[in-house]
């Protein structure tokens, strides 16, 4: 049996990658040359852009649906991953399962205060068992260190800031051949940190007049939460965010679940982070693996699309409401996610007892 090899970079080396890759225009990332002209908010065109943003903000609300389909029709196209568990496992037969998980709304419930998005003890126990059974990564828009403080498990890969801040397991893993190697660290946008900190402070100052708004510094991205903002104030908030960003053409605005997110304008998202992690596990040129990505947010669609493009694994959307998605299956809430993960762990135990010779990907 040959174990998967891990691509390991020291912190020093990862800094060199972060600084040099954009200049070379190759490798994993390149800085986009497209200036976001739609950040201008003056005139009718600017108002049209803001109106479009407001519609997107409404669509991101759990109480709004982005499709006219009824629940029954949507479920037919995106069946429950619990109901289809046996079929999913059949598709993974003979392959190494690799797990990718969002955090908010997937491993923890959505809460009004993002600093209180705690994971349940039951979920933590399940996640620990999962990481002992399969290579497992958390891919989140949150700051990596903040999510680690929520999860407190050293066996996982953590990809914070939508994959712009990646750290491998600090505890020895059977999926890493060289256990004495330095921990994987990758930060492809470190040169943006001063700009992001500056934009964060300006967003705090600009939005403080709107009750309920909250600006969160997630190190390599800034999140403007509007979950507690009156919908009548969304237009004002959108104008304020746009007014700040028009001075930062190297940053881009994306939409999440009740959140506006400001990120470096580089070709990097949860989908490219997924590919990087697969390469780090030595799976870049291997077909004998089955990635499963579970997430609830718009930013997770980049990963779902990546899996569809690769023709490997499956995406599972966590949502109680119909949404346009590239995921193949659905789960309704974190409790169902935990049930699915527990079934995976049990399935692995049974499979190993039945097939102790089961090969890992070489």
C-alpha positions in Angstrom: 0.0 0.0 0.0 1.3 3.4 -1.0 0.2 6.4 1.0 -0.6 9.7 -0.5 2.3 12.2 -0.5 1.8 15.7 0.7 3.3 18.8 -0.9 4.9 20.7 2.0 6.1 24.3 2.1 7.7 26.1 5.0 6.3 29.4 6.0 9.4 31.1 4.4 8.9 29.4 1.1 5.2 30.2 1.1 5.9 33.9 1.5 8.1 33.7 -1.6 5.3 32.1 -3.6 2.9 34.7 -2.4 5.2 37.5 -3.5 6.5 36.1 -6.8 3.6 34.3 -8.4 1.5 37.3 -9.3 4.6 39.0 -10.9 5.3 35.9 -13.0 1.6 35.6 -14.1 1.8 31.8 -13.8 1.3 29.0 -11.4 -1.7 29.1 -9.1 -2.6 32.7 -9.3 -2.3 35.9 -11.4 -3.6 39.3 -10.6 -6.5 40.3 -12.9 -5.9 43.3 -15.1 -9.6 44.1 -15.2 -10.4 47.2 -13.2 -13.9 46.9 -11.7 -15.5 49.7 -13.6 -18.8 49.0 -12.0 -17.6 50.2 -8.7 -18.3 53.8 -9.8 -21.6 54.8 -8.1 -22.1 58.2 -9.8 -24.9 58.5 -12.3 -27.6 56.2 -13.6 -25.2 53.3 -14.4 -23.9 53.4 -10.8 -27.5 53.2 -9.5 -28.2 50.3 -11.8 -25.2 48.4 -10.3 -26.3 49.2 -6.8 -29.9 48.1 -7.6 -28.5 44.8 -8.9 -26.5 44.4 -5.7 -29.5 44.9 -3.6 -31.4 42.2 -5.5 -28.4 40.0 -4.9 -28.6 40.8 -1.2 -32.3 39.8 -1.1 -31.5 36.6 -2.9 -28.9 35.8 -0.3 -31.5 35.9 2.5 -32.6 32.4 3.7 -36.2 33.7 3.6 -35.9 34.4 -0.2 -35.6 31.9 -2.9 -33.6 32.4 -6.1 -35.8 30.0 -8.1 -39.4 29.9 -9.0 -39.4 26.1 -8.7 -41.3 24.7 -5.8 -39.6 22.6 -3.1 -40.6 19.3 -4.5 -39.4 20.0 -8.0 -36.1 21.3 -6.7 -35.5 18.2 -4.5 -36.0 16.0 -7.5 -33.0 17.7 -9.1 -31.0 18.0 -5.8 -32.0 15.0 -3.7 -31.1 14.6 -0.1 -27.5 13.3 0.3 -28.9 11.2 3.2 -31.5 9.6 1.0 -28.9 9.0 -1.7 -26.1 8.0 0.6 -25.8 4.4 -0.8 -25.6 5.7 -4.3 -22.9 8.3 -3.4 -20.9 5.5 -1.8 -21.3 3.3 -4.8 -19.9 6.1 -7.0 -16.9 6.3 -4.7 -16.2 2.6 -4.8 -12.4 1.8 -5.0 -11.6 5.5 -4.6 -10.1 7.6 -1.8 -12.7 10.0 -0.4 -11.5 13.5 0.4 -13.7 15.8 2.4 -14.1 19.6 2.0 -16.4 21.5 4.4 -17.6 25.1 4.7 -18.0 26.3 8.3 -20.9 28.8 8.9 -24.2 27.2 8.0 -22.6 23.9 7.4 -20.7 22.8 10.6 -22.3 25.5 12.7 -25.7 27.2 12.6 -26.0 30.7 11.1 -26.2 33.2 14.0 -26.7 36.9 14.3 -23.3 37.5 15.9 -20.6 35.8 13.8 -18.3 35.8 16.8 -20.7 33.3 18.4 -20.9 30.8 15.6 -19.9 27.9 17.9 -19.8 24.3 16.8 -21.6 21.8 18.9 -19.6 19.2 20.9 -21.3 16.5 18.9 -20.2 18.0 15.6 -16.6 18.4 16.9 -16.5 14.7 17.9 -17.9 13.7 14.5 -15.4 15.9 12.7 -12.5 14.4 14.6 -13.6 10.9 13.6 -14.0 12.1 10.0 -10.5 13.5 9.9 -9.1 10.2 11.1 -11.0 8.4 8.3 -10.4 10.7 5.4 -8.3 13.7 4.5 -10.5 16.6 5.6 -10.3 20.4 5.0 -12.4 23.3 6.2 -12.7 25.9 3.4 -14.3 29.1 4.7 -14.5 32.8 4.1 -13.7 33.3 7.8 -10.2 34.2 9.1 -8.3 30.9 9.4 -7.3 31.5 13.0 -10.8 32.4 14.0 -12.2 29.2 12.5 -9.4 27.1 14.1 -10.4 28.6 17.5 -14.0 27.5 16.9 -13.0 24.0 15.7 -9.9 23.3 17.8 -8.8 20.2 15.9 -5.2 19.8 14.7 -5.9 17.0 12.3 -7.5 19.2 9.6 -6.5 21.4 6.8 -7.8 24.9 7.2 -8.3 27.2 4.2 -9.5 30.6 5.5 -10.4 33.8 3.6 -11.9 31.8 0.8 -8.7 29.8 0.5 -6.3 32.7 0.5 -4.8 31.5 3.8 -4.1 27.7 3.9 -2.5 25.7 6.7 -2.1 21.9 6.8 -2.5 19.7 9.8 -0.1 20.4 12.7 -0.6 16.9 14.1 0.9 14.0 12.3 -1.4 12.5 9.8 -1.4 9.1 8.0 -2.1 11.0 4.8 1.2 12.8 5.0 4.1 10.5 4.0 6.9 12.6 5.6 5.6 13.3 9.1 8.7 15.3 10.0 8.1 17.8 7.2 7.2 21.3 8.0 3.5 22.3 8.1 1.9 23.3 4.8 1.4 27.0 4.7 0.2 28.9 1.6 -0.8 32.6 1.4 -1.1 33.7 -2.3 -2.2 37.3 -1.5 0.0 38.4 1.4 1.0 41.6 -0.5 -2.7 42.7 -0.2 -2.7 42.8 3.6 -2.0 46.5 4.1 -4.6 47.4 1.5 -7.2 45.1 3.1 -6.5 46.5 6.6 -6.9 50.1 5.2 -10.2 49.2 3.4 -11.5 47.5 6.5 -11.0 50.6 8.7 -12.7 52.8 6.0 -15.6 50.4 5.8 -16.0 50.5 9.6 -16.1 54.3 9.6 -18.4 54.5 6.6 -21.0 52.0 7.7 -21.1 52.7 11.5 -24.2 54.9 10.9 -26.3 51.9 9.8 -27.8 50.0 12.8 -27.1 46.3 12.7 -24.2 46.4 10.2 -21.0 44.6 11.2 -17.7 44.7 9.5 -15.4 41.7 10.1 -11.7 41.6 9.3 -11.0 38.1 8.0 -7.3 38.9 7.3 -7.3 38.3 3.5 -10.9 39.5 3.0 -13.3 41.9 4.7 -16.9 40.8 5.4 -19.7 43.4 5.7 -22.6 41.5 7.5 -26.1 42.8 7.0 -28.1 40.0 8.7 -29.2 42.4 11.4 -29.8 45.4 9.1 -33.3 46.6 8.2 -34.0 45.8 4.6 -34.9 49.4 4.1 -31.3 50.3 4.8 -29.7 47.9 2.4 -29.6 50.4 -0.4 -27.7 52.9 1.8 -25.3 50.2 2.9 -24.7 49.1 -0.7 -23.9 52.7 -1.6 -21.5 53.1 1.3 -19.6 49.9 0.5 -19.3 50.9 -3.2 -18.1 54.4 -2.3 -15.2 52.9 -0.4 -14.3 50.2 -3.0 -14.2 52.6 -5.9 -10.8 53.7 -4.4 -9.5 50.2 -4.4 -9.5 48.8 -7.9 -7.3 45.9 -6.8 -10.1 44.6 -4.5 -13.3 43.0 -5.7 -16.8 42.7 -4.2 -18.6 39.4 -3.9 -21.9 38.3 -2.4 -22.4 35.7 0.3 -25.2 34.7 2.6 -26.3 38.0 4.2 -22.8 39.3 3.7 -20.9 41.5 1.3 -17.3 40.3 1.0 -14.3 42.3 -0.3 -11.4 40.2 -1.6 -8.1 40.7 -3.6 -8.9 40.8 -7.3 -6.9 37.8 -8.1 -7.9 34.5 -9.7 -8.4 32.6 -6.5 -11.6 31.2 -4.9 -12.8 28.2 -3.0 -12.6 26.2 -6.3 -8.9 27.0 -6.9 -8.3 26.4 -3.2 -9.8 22.9 -3.5 -7.5 22.1 -6.4 -4.5 23.4 -4.5 -5.4 21.1 -1.5 -5.8 18.1 -3.8 -2.3 18.8 -5.2 -1.0 19.1 -1.7 -2.3 15.7 -1.0 -0.6 14.3 -4.1 -3.8 13.8 -6.0 -3.2 16.2 -8.9 -2.6 13.4 -11.5 -4.8 10.8 -9.9 -8.2 9.6 -10.8 -8.7 7.2 -7.9 -10.2 9.7 -5.5 -13.6 11.1 -4.7 -13.8 14.6 -3.4 -17.0 15.6 -1.5 -17.6 19.3 -0.9 -20.4 20.4 1.5 -21.3 24.1 1.8 -24.2 26.5 2.0 -23.0 29.8 0.6 -22.7 31.4 -2.8 -18.9 31.3 -2.5 -19.2 27.5 -2.3 -20.5 27.4 -5.8 -17.0 27.9 -7.1 -16.1 24.6 -5.6 -19.2 22.9 -6.8 -18.5 24.1 -10.3 -14.9 22.9 -10.1 -16.0 19.4 -9.2 -18.5 19.4 -12.1 -15.8 20.6 -14.5 -13.4 17.9 -13.2 -16.1 15.2 -13.4 -15.1 14.0 -10.0 -16.8 13.6 -6.7 -19.9 15.6 -5.8 -21.1 18.8 -4.3 -23.7 19.0 -1.5 -25.6 22.2 -0.9 -26.9 22.9 2.6 -30.2 24.8 2.2 -33.8 24.6 3.3 -34.9 26.6 0.3 -34.5 26.1 -3.4 -31.4 27.8 -4.9 -29.7 27.8 -8.2 -26.7 25.6 -7.6 -24.0 23.4 -9.3 -24.3 21.0 -6.4 -25.7 17.5 -7.1 -27.3 16.9 -3.7 -28.7 18.8 -0.7 -28.9 18.7 3.0 -31.2 21.1 5.0 -29.1 22.1 8.0 -26.0 21.4 10.1 -27.7 18.5 12.0 -28.2 16.7 8.7 -24.6 17.4 7.7 -23.5 15.8 11.0 -25.7 12.8 10.2 -24.1 12.5 6.8 -20.6 12.7 8.2 -21.4 10.1 10.9 -22.7 7.7 8.2 -19.4 8.3 6.3 -17.3 7.3 9.3 -19.4 4.2 9.9 -19.3 3.3 6.2 -15.5 3.6 6.3 -15.3 1.2 9.3 -17.5 -1.4 7.6 -15.5 -1.0 4.4 -12.2 -1.6 6.1 -13.5 -4.6 7.9 -14.8 -6.0 4.7 -11.9 -5.0 2.5 -8.7 -4.5 4.7 -6.7 -4.5 1.5 -8.5 -1.4 0.1 -5.9 0.6 -1.7 -5.1 4.2 -1.2 -4.5 6.4 -4.2 -0.9 6.2 -5.5 
